[in-house]
Amino acid sequence: MSSVASAPPPRLSNQDSTSLLPNKLARSRPLFDPEIVRRAILDSFRKLNPFTLAKNPVMFVVEVGAALVTLFLLRDAFSKAQGSLAFELQISLWLWFTVLFANFAEAMAEARGKAQADTLRKTKTDSIAKRLLSSGKVETISGSKLRAGDIVIAEAGDIIAGDGEVIEGIATVDESVITGESAPVIRESGGDRSAVTGGTRVLSDQIKIRITSNPGETFLDKMIALVEGAERQKTPNEIALNILIAGLTLIFLLAVATLHPFAVYAVSSAGSGMVPTIAVLVSLLVCLIPTTIGGLLSAIGIAGMDRVMQHNVLAMSGKAVEASGDVNTLLLDKTGTITLGNRQAVEFIAFSGVTEQELADAAQLSSLADETPEGRSIVVLAKEKYGLRGREVAEHEAHFIPFSAYSRMSGVDIDGRLLRKGASGAIAKFVQELGGTLPASFEQVSDRISRTGGTPLAVADGPRALGIIHLKDIVKGGMKERIGQLRRMGIRSVMITGDNPLTAAAIASEAGVDDFLAQATPADKLEYIKREQGEGRLVAMTGDGTNDAPALAQADVGVAMNTGTMAAKEAGNMVDLDSNPTKLIEIVAIGKQLLITRGALTTFSIANDVAKYFAIIPAMFMATYPALARFNIMGLHTPQSAVLAAVIFNALIIIALVPLALRGVKYRPVGAAALLRRNVLIYGIGGIIVPFPGIWLIDQLLAMLHLA
């Protein structure tokens, strides 16, 4: 295993290195990539289909209104009623533009996913599979004919024909078509790194694979469907918001519908004035209903999933992304997530009468043939701290003693010296068997290191104990700061480890987590998640093994590692293609950004509608109700210019907010109260202020160009 892991990565061909995951490509694409924009523009017109638009009640009402104004325009054109044709034509065009701009926002978000799916689809090939028959013979068949349960053999250079589990052997595999990373990975039987994905390539050795999916059900097929948005469902919050804006639309529809009979009555009673036309009433309705958020709501949700994909995480549903924004408790594995994953030598503690230089020299010599991460770290520490470099030992007829679980130590016999390093108890026994005695501080130093969560390795030169090497789990750089960010988000972090409580407490304190679960079994993890959920909290966790599957399935956000087992990937609702457990923190931030973006644009939209009400109502109806002229505080020129200016502003504000909907509102890890204040100040007050100068400027331009 170590020889394979330490081998230099095989050199990939140009074809291999360019077969990157599409979301890696999406990360480098500009927001308004010409290819994506062209696709979005075409899709904007396709989405004018009333049956498609009916899923969005707000924009469906706008489309019906645009169609109604267009019909009256055609009627007036054929009846040669020249007086209002130009006005009705402009209103009709801008209403259609409003629908198209809203469609464009959604189509832009979808187009990015479709571009990713197209790139992924190009990686699908009908590869050749070597199926192992029950007789022991091997037959060559098309990969599309494989079924779940079939056993195949994959050798160096072969494309793995389908998703499966390695049941025999070990190999390096190029997964660049899935992860976008050119570095090969190890796949082997009997562990948490046994899952293989169809379409990836074996680079060395040979493995036997049990196929776990049927054609059309592979991981690659699921990825294509998901990034294309074919299975995207509205989240509970999105459904609730849709109901709210649909309710507001219905209220304003009833209110505007009653204005016409009231206006007829007012004009007939006063003997003067003007009854508003259908074009004016439809324009008023479109300006008052929440068209801004109605046009952008779907795009916000799709863009949220796209941002997760840009971090190389496959979300199985929009619900998972949104749930990550509401997470209260985050479960983090200690090894590989909070710590580097391998113990590192951090200190040489020499016994009385021994210099640290002498101890470091003996420790390095006894570790030169040790290929474990711990052994290499001892060599590096001796070199960095004392300038000791690896020596040429061949001429000294050195005999290296490999580590044995039986002896619990390793070392080297060189120039008559018996250098050993290993567990404290094993070295103590070695020294005593050679007639030596242990220093008084031997047990004291070992116990002190153990109490702080470290691992003591003793070093001896024959019957003479030289000192102790302090090994410890190294907390990843910046982890304490990241945990602090989680705390500022209002998220409680919990470290999960199989270590004893003493070691777990020491690491938890250094990392700054809020709590820890020591000596955790799969049942303990599951019980902890259920207890948190029972208290009304949402829980997120990462995992890669079959033993993590129950907890991943129970968690509200379960992020499975792509290097993990198929059981883990099936249990989670997200798959991290990079297999980086700390990415859960980014996922939470993206989820919160999604919620904040939706809340910010909803606030802006409603505030915007309120402002438009006070800005245009007086000007629109001052011909019908002359008393309203005194409330025309902006001095809009005519009722027609006021109506047209409002409709144009209403359409342009949607297209202006498309970049914000796609990129998302910038998220900072601050408390809920601070977020609410910022939301109200920027998007609430901003939404009230912006329409006044916007409508006024458009009105001035229309008057200048004699368009209304």
Secondary structure, DSSP 4 states (H G I P E B T S, - for coil): -HHHHHSPPPPPPHHHHH---HHHHHHHS-TT-HHHHHHHHHHHHHTT-HHHHTTSHHHHHHHHHHHHHHHHHHHHHHTT-GGGHHHHHHHHHHHHHHHHHHHHHHHHHHHHHHHHHHHHHHH----EEEEEPTTS-EEEEEGGG--TT-EEEEETTPBP-S-EEEEEEEEEEE-HHHHS--S-EEEETTSTT-EE-TT-EE-SSEEEEEE---TT-SHHHHHHHHHTTTT----HHHHHHHHHHHHHHHHHHHHHHHHHHHHHHHHHHHT-S-PPPHHHHHHHHHHHS-HHHHHHHHHHHHHHHHHHHHTTEEES-HHHHHHHHT--EEEEETBTTTEEEEEEEEEEEEPTT--HHHHHHHHHHTTTT--SHHHHHHHHHHHHHH-------GGGT-EEE---TTT-EEEEEETTEEEEEEEHHHHHHHHHHTT----TTHHHHHHHHHHTT-EEEEEEETTEEEEEEEEEEEEPTTHHHHHHHHHHTT-EEEEE-SS-HHHHHHHHHHHT-SEEE-S--HHHHHHHHHHHHHTT--EEEEE-SGGGHHHHHHSSEEEEETTS-HHHHHHSSEEETT--TTHHHHHHHHHHHHHHHHHHHHHHHHHHHHHHHHHHHHHHHTTTSGGGGGG-TT--S-HHHHHHHHHHHHHHHHHHHHHHHHH-PPP----HHHHHHHIIIIIIHHHHHTHHHHHHHHHHHHHHTT--
